[in-house]
Amino acid sequence: MATFFRRVTRLVTPITSSTNVIMNGLKDQSKSRIPLGAIAAVSGGISYLYYFSSPTMVHLDHNSEEVGPKAALNPDKWIEFELTEKARVSHNTQLFRFSFDPAAKLGLDIASCLLTRAPQGENAEGKTKYVIRPYTPISDPDAKGYFDLLIKVYPEGKMSQHFASLKPGDVIEVKGPIEKLRYTPNMKKHIGMIAGGSGITPMLQIIEAILKNSDDNTKTFGWQKNLWLIVQTKVSLIYANVSPDDILLKEKLDILSASHPNLKIFYTVDEPSKNWRGGAGYISKDMIVKGLPSPSEDTLILVCGPPGLMNLISGEKAKDRSQGEVTGLLKEVGYTEDMVYKF
């Protein structure tokens, strides 16, 4: 694994300057899946190679000759998926890869999640009790034969503790997809995002969909020097965590941001280190005003994070799980319910 990590590191360094280097480095790997440990080692890193590929380099799992591959998920039935690999990403977060038919896609729309369940003893009638939790895969929805879950393991978290106890060969029951926000290209000119901790996963799903879709451009809006101006959908993300070490997928996010001028990211942490150069403290009204698009019919703000963050920023969902009223800092800034979506 150490040897492979060094090889991946060498690939990462020149990525923005030479597609040929990437192509040579992946020449013998493009026929197989990338090991999960390599992805974890660079915080989800190597999937970003897609964005720097030449027209002759296809996605690792893409087959242009196949039409309508079947979906592995079933929204009405719990299906078992086998754990093939797991890797530690941070002190409290792990990456899990589950496999299925290599000819099938998972069947996940943007943006949607899946439900997982695990047995938790028996009830008074002797029937199995289950704990059920939703998670958003961070793997490419078009990938075939596998999906990846990035999970923060909490000391008292029944489901996350169950995941942490899994070994390769064990299975987890999954149902879905559960559609959250129906994303379509050009739905808004500027999308703002506020995420806390593992709330970054649905944001990453949408970010990657925008960045890899050449059709995701705003409408032409006039002439300048006899040329039509076409502007790609802008994305602005504020990502909050406890400390710099808690920032998930930071390397991947940084590379995407550096290579795509329409993606801007601002990090803030409660406990900054000595050399920290990002924001410090909880997300503030000033951070929102400076870092996110202004309230507008062309703006959409997405929010995902723990209850404390949701209450501060937008208010939580209603008891019936509908979007509910927009409160908190977003209301103070002037955003209305039709401009905000809570995951």
N, C-alpha and C positions, 0 to 999 in steps of 0.2 A: 504493500500500500504506500509506503514512504517513497519508493521509486516512482510509482505512478503519480503521486502528488507532485513530485519535483518536475515530472514531465508536463503535467497540467499547468504548473506555475510558469514554465517556460513558454507555453502556448499563450498564457494570459498576457504576458508582458508586451508583446508587439502587436496585440490584436487590432488596435486602431490604425496601425500604419501599414499592415500588409496582409491582405487576404491570402496571398500565396503561402505565407508561413503557416497559416491555419490549415490550408488545404494539404500541405505536405505533412503536417503533424497529424492530421486526421485521416490520411490516406488509407491506413490499415485499420482504422477504427470505425469508419463510416458504415461498415457492414454489420456492426453489432451495437448493442446498447452501451451507453456510458455507465461505468460502475457507480453505484450510489455513493460510495465513500469519496470519490473524486468530487461529486457535486457538493457533498457536505463540507469537504475540505475547503472549498472556496465559496461557502455559504450559498449554495445553489448555483454555482458559477457557470458551468460549461454550457448550459442551455442557451446562454446569450450568444454563443457562436453562430447561431442561426442568423442573427442580424447582420453579420459581417460576411456572409457567404456570397460567393459569386453566382451568376446565373446557372453555372454548371453544377453547383453544389446543392443537392436537395436536402430537405430535412431528414434527419437520421431515420425517422420512422415513416417517411412518406412514400407512397406508392402511387404514382400518377395514373397507372393503368387500372387501378381498382376503383370501382364506382360504388358508392354507398356501402361502406363496410358496416357490419353489424355492430350493435352497441352491447357492451358487457353489462351495463347497469339495467335494472328493471325498477320502475317507480312503484310497482305494486308487490314486489317480492324481495325478501331478504336473500342475498346471494353471498356465498362464502368466497373470499379472496385470500390467497396464500401470501404470507409475508416472505419475501425472498431476501431482502437486505434491510439493515438498519444501521444508522450512523449518528454519532453525537455531533450536533452543530454548535451548541453552546453549553454552559454549565447546567441549564435546565430545559434544553430543547433538543429534540431528536427528529431525525428524518427517517421515514419508513417507506419502503417500496413494496407494493403489492402487485402480483402478476395475475394475468388472465390470458385468454386465447390470443396468441400473437397476431392473428388475422383481424382482430376486432379493435375498435376504439372504445374508450370508456363510455362515451355518449353524454358528455358534459357540455352544456351550453354556457355562454358568457352572459351574465354572471350567475352561476349557480353553485350549489354545494351538494354534498351527499350526507346521508345519515349513517352512523355506525352504531352497532349495539354489541353489548357483551353481557354474559350471564353474571348475575350477582346473587347467587343462592336461590332459595325457594321461598314462596309465600306460605301462608297458613294452610293452603289447600294442596301443597306439595308441587305446585307449578313453578316453573323457572321464572325468576324475576330478572329483568334486564335494565341496564343503564344505557340510555340513548343520547348521543351527542352529534351535532352537525360539524363537519369540517370541510374546508375548501382545498382541493388538491392544488399543488403548485406546479405540477407537471403540465406539459403542453396538452391541451384537450385533443389535439390531433395525433398524439402518440399512440402507438398500438402495443398492446400486450402488457402494459403496466401503468400504474399511477403512483404519485408520490404525495405523502402527507407530512407536513411540518407541524409538529405538535409540542407545545410547551407542557412540561410535566409538572403538575402541582402536587404538593405533599398530600393534600386532602382531595385531589381530583380522582374520582372513581374511574372515569374512562381513561384519563391520561395515565394513571397508574397501571391500568390494564394494558395499555399500549406499551408502556415501559417494560412490562413483564414478558411481552411476546418474544419468541425466538424464531429464527428462520424456520419455515415449515409450518408454523402455527397459522391459524386463519382468523379473519375478522368478518363479521356479517355486515353487509352494506346494502343500502337501498337508495334509489334516487334516479335521476337528479331532482333536486329541489330548487326550482328557479327562484332567484332573488330579484335581480334587476335585469330586465330584457335589454341587453345592450345591442345597439345597431350603429354602424359607422355613421358619422356625421350627425349623431343625435343632438350634440351640443358643440359649440365652438370651443368652449373651455370647460374642462372638468377639474374641479378641485377635490382633493382627498384629504381626510384626516384619519390617521390610523394610530392605534396604540398596541404595542406588543404583537401578538399573533394575529391581530386585526389587519395586518399587512397582506394576508393571503388573498382575500377577494380583490384587493387593490391591485396586486401584482397580476392577477388573472386579467383584469381589464387593461392595465398598462401594456401588457404583452400583446393583447389583441389589437390595440391601437397601433403600436409601433411596428408590428409585422404586417399590417394590412395596408397596402399601397392605396387602396380605395378610401381609406379613412381620412378624407380631406374635407375641409369646410367648402361651401359653395364659392365659386368665383364671385368677386365683388367689385370689379372695375378694371379700368385700363391704367397701366403705368408703363411708359416707354413702349407703347404699342404691344404690350404683352398682358395676357390675363394673369391675375395674381391668384394663386391657389395656396391656401395655408392649411397645414395639417392640424388636426385637432390638438389643442394644447392641454397638457396635464400638469397640475401643480399639486405636490404632495407634502403635507406636514406629518412627520412620523415621530411619535413620542415614545420614549422608553425610560426605564429606571436609570440605567447606566449605559455607557458606550458598549460594554460587553453584551448587553441585552438586545442590541439592534440586530434583528434577523435579516438575512439576505442583503446586508449592506453592500458587500462587494459587487453583487449582481446589480443592485439598484444604482450604484455609483457608475458602473460601466454603461448601463443603459442611459443614464442621464448625460454622461460625457459624450456619448455618441449620437444622441438625439436632442437637438436644441429645443424641441417642443415639450420636453420633460424636465421639470424643475423640482428639486427635492430639498426640503429643509428639515434637519434633524434637531430634536430637542430632548434633553435628558434631565431627570430630576437630580442625579448625582454625577455631575461632570468630573472627569479626571483632570489631572494637571495640564495635560496637553490637548484637551478637548477644544475644538474650534467651532462647534455648532451652538445651538441655542441651549439655554439653561433654565430649568424650571418647567412648571406646567405650561401647556398651551395657553396663550393669552389672546386677548382681543387684538392687540397690536400685531401679533404674529399672523393672525387670520387676515387682517386688513392688508398687510404687506405681502403675505405669501400666497393668498388665494385670489381667484377672480372675483370682481365686485358683483353684487347681486344684479342679476339680469335674466331675461328670458332665454339667453344663449348660454347660461351658466347652470351647472349641476354640481352640488357638493355631496360627496359620499363620505359616510362616517362609519367606522367600525373599531370597536375596542372594548375594554372591560367596562362594567357599569359606571365606575367613577368618571371615566373619560366621557362616556355617553351623556351623563347628567351634566357635566361641565359644558360640553360643546353643543349638544342638540336636544337633550332629553332622550330618555329611552323610548322604545316602542310602547304602544298602548297595551293593555292587558290582553286584548284579543289578538295581539301580534301585528296589528295594522301599524302604519307608520306613526300615527298619533301626532300630537301638536309639536311644532318646533319651538324649543325653548333655549335657554343657555346663551352662550356667546354668539351663536349663529343668528339668533333672533335679535340680539343687541346690534349686530352689524347690519341687519336689514334683510336677511334671507327669509323667504316665505316657504310654506310647505311644499309648493311645487318646484322649489329649487334645491331641496334636500332629500337625500335617500339614506335611510339608516339600515345597515346590514344586521 
